[in-house]
Amino acid sequence: DSPDSIPLGTLLNDRYRIIAPLGLGGVGQVFDAIDLRKSKERDFHVTIKVVAVNLRHQPLAYAALEGAVRRSQSLVHPNIVAVYDIDQNEEQVFIVMESLKGRWLSGLVREVRGKGLEYDKAWPIVEGIASGLAYAHTQGIVHCDLSPHAVFVCEDGTPKIMGFGLVHAVPNSNETLEVLDT
């Protein structure tokens, strides 16, 4: 069993119930989940990213990932995805983020390639990305890996930047690390 295979219905740390797979992200498998602690009146959905690499015996790698998550948590802006927490469940490390509905900017770009996108739809995306990045820069944080694969466009057209340093904080395999450059 790889660290990212989680059966639907699994309860992580007596709090997060895995509901459905959402796909693969930059650091591992991504799931829709319900936060049972916040689900008093209605289901409170979150996104869970399960890190594909087992970090249990790699304290430097875990510390680097935790640092990236903590920096991301400090970025509170309408154009930056909210990152709630990093946690562990047995062998699995996972990141808890806000739940979003929409599509990746990369998919939208592919769809309109050769045709373009109307100004009134394109400009709010460009402006939102610029606003989110400008805010992060005022906080001393640089994205380092911005691409259409790191921007999610919500159903209402709001772009959300994600992945501030997360991809670079996770090693590519379970091999022991001598140095981790984040």
Secondary structure, DSSP 8 states (H G I E B T S, - for coil): --TT---TT-EETTTEEEEEEEEE-SSEEEEEEEEGGG-SSS--EEEEEEESS--TT-HHHHHHHHHHHHHHHT---TTB--EEEEEEETTEEEEEEE---EEEHHHHHHHHTTT---HHHHHHHHHHHHHHHHHHHHTT---S--SGGGEEEETTS-EEE--TTHHHHS-SSSS--S----
